[in-house]
Amino acid sequence: RLTSINLSLQGTFSRDDACSGRVEIIHGNTWTTVCDSHFDLKVANVICNELECGIAVSIPGGAHFGEGQGKILTEEFQCVGNESFLLSCPRKLQENQMCSHTNDASAICSRFQLVNGSTACSGRVEIQVLGVWRTLCDSRWDLLDANVLCHQLDCGFAVSAPGGGYFGKGTGSVWTDTFHCKGTETHLGHCPVTALGASQCSHDNDASVICSGHSESLRLLNGESRCDGTVEISLRGVWGKVLDDQWDMTNTSVVCRQLQCGVAEKTYNPRKSERGTGPVGLRSVQCAGNETRLTLCDNSTSEIAQAGIAEDLGSIPAGSRQIRLVNGTGPCAGRVEIYYNGSWGTVCDDSWDLSDSNVVCKQLGCGHAINATVSAHYGQGSGQIWLDDVNCFGNESNLWACPSRAWGQHNCRHKEDPGVLCSEFTDLRLVSDSDCAGRLEVFYNGTWGSVCSNGMSRVIAAIVCKQLNCGDGGQIEREFEYGAGSGPTWLDHIVCSEQHSSLWQCLSEPWNPKSCDDRAEETHISCTAVPVTCEVSAFPDQEKLRVVGGEDGCSGRVEVWYRGSWGTVCDDSWDMADANVVCKQLGCGSAVSAPGEAAFVEGTGPIWVEKLNCRGTESSLWDCPAKPWGESNCGHKEDAVVNCSGEKDDGSDHPPLDPFSEAVYEEIDYNLMTEKQEMFSRSGLWVSLLTGSRYIVPFPSDALTQSSITAASALGACHWSWAQVFITKCCGEKCRFTDTETFHKFLSISPNCSKYTLNNSFHFNTF
């Protein structure tokens, strides 16, 4: 007889969050699994509710989340579905149970539900928080967010995302957090969230969604949006590929129409690394062009054939067009880029102004434009320049609705790439003569302003310090130590928990330029004196990548630099497309294989990212869709590995540089470096070579100069390996070199590697 029950959802295969997994029940002191033949949605709903995981979306059987161990429960629960606890459900003993761990039951729960709709896939959006259901505010709710929710609830794609209490007003509290989804995430929990400064919201503004429904049997995978990617169809509950024996643009038009993605723009065959495996759903499809669904076209089905025998295909409807801002420090500032015809490209700055920028900001849900930048203010892009002579009126719904030249027609170069700064762009800083202590200020609506200290805690100080790379802790200074501010006082009554990773996730009163009663309420923070170093490199900080354990630098365990340390990549969904991006980024040719399960010995430290889903065409691993960085559930036995085709270029074929091509030089005697080590106490400049040697460069820590950075960077370049340069003084400014060409232009090496000749005018960026 069961007198008490503890529940757990276990397993790491294809997990969306802690609310999905294999069902295990503790019986006495022993964990037992449950047979899937004795498990239904009513039982799953009770389990999801008891675990504060919302409602049950599905109950996959067949050990979907891996086989358990030990005993299998011999009792069958007979729940109605509205019980608060599983223990409350009647149970029936199964004496002749024929069940093994290959039949372990699983549950996929969701903290989101749709209420008051005409179908299970439409209704008012509600979210369960600490066991209580709340409605969601519609202030930033859009089709991208709604599409993720529809996918999460197994309801197809989002047809619309109405607000204004479209499905009636809810009751109780309104959840005001804002989701910032790209639309390709598998779960709303994987989208960035902003809570700070949110305005109050009433039930007049409850968010809703209308999804296409369970019957939807077509999807596009591995693209930049739900309207771009490899075509798959579900027949009798099994997803399969559509092969391109006779595929053409007419067929693509039917796919785009069925998915409500606009007119067809392109059809293509994915690279081998992007092709799927598994069953084939349809082949030899021949559409007339006026069909509403692909299955209405002439076709032949296949239950036996496997993808790979013929080539599967991809479609790009007009609905796949996207816009983004890159190379800023947030999603609401940066260089304007457009996804069109299967690739990302830029826009030309000819006639670029605030009206054009306003359309971009509005399209991205980033408020209105504060500044319209030109001349590659946010760096030069690459690839296509899609639009030129853009001339928006300002009321257009997207940038490509504005008058402009035809797609791809321009007379520009990437030095003319425009950018945008939107009003919803936010940033954070501590104001004083120190990088990691000062008056707390946030950037909002184009202006820096202070934060009030009411309710301020050590938890908030620690989050701020971590966010600024200033150590793991801090304290609130009560003596008004860093002077009074002069701008707005933006925020008050901030509340954070230890689970928050950034200030933007914390709750607060709404944005208000007069939040504080007086300047004496401004917040002052000093971070703990933990030495945090920042890396100065010819490569951007966010794109540090290496392979470890191989012999040639082109094979081994994949490791990435993130949040100040090296970590590994989980092999969940790791494939040749992901491996190709790594090889290309390393300059190592193409991928030969993409083994997982720590084939080159397990790594140590953090596992920074999982569920990478590259197409193979990206220039950087950071451009690939993935679960949010730093939120992995994997172990190091799942470290991803890559084997590339070519050896890494060590630069030995580089021609010698002319040491007299520039006017001003400074020489550093390599052999004298060891004599400078006693200067460490008065120098803040460490240089760490890739070979492991360490030297001190004699420049004062309080006078970070162009020449000091140049001089430091040269050490280690004798072997044309990039040195890792650590400059304590520079951490708050995140210094970095502009590009590799500039580095080579101002560096020459003597034949015996004893001296490095450097140009003092070498420049770097601070941002």
ABEGO torsion letter per residue (X at the ends): XBABBBBBBBEABGBABAABEBBBBBBEABBBBBBAAABBAAAAAAAAAAAGAEBBABBBBGGAAEBBBEBBBABBBBBAGABABAAABBBBBBAABBBBAAABBBBBBBABBBBGBABAABEBBBBBBGGBBBBBBAAABBAAAAAAAAAAAGAEBBABBBBGGAAEBBBEBBBABBBBBAGABABAAABBBBABGBBBBBAAABBBBBBAEAABABBBBGBABAABEBBBBBBGGBBBBBBAAABBAAAAAAAAAAAGAEBBABBBBBBAAABBBEBBABBGBBBAGABABAAABBBBBBAABBBGABBBBBBBBAAABBBBBBGBABAABEBBBBBBGGBBBBBBABGBBAAAAAAAAAAAGAEBBABBBBGGAAEBBBEBBABBGBBBAGABABAAABBBBBBGBBABBAAABBBBBBAABBBBBBBBABAABEBBBBBBGGBBBBBBABGBBAAAAAAAAAAAGAEABBBBBAAGAAEBBABBBABBGBBBBAABABAAABBBBBBBABABABAAABBBBBBBBBBBBBBBBABBAABBBBBBGBAAGABEBBBBBBGGBBBBBBABGBBAAAAAAAAAAAGAEBBABBBBGGAAEBBBEBBABBGBBBAGABABAAABBBBBBGABABBAAABBBBBBABBBBAGAABBBBBAAABABBBBBBAAAAAAAAAAAAABABBBBBAAGBBBBBBBBAABBBAAAAAAAAABGAAAGBBBBBBBAAAAAAGBBBABAAAAAAABBBBAAGABBBBBAABBBBBX
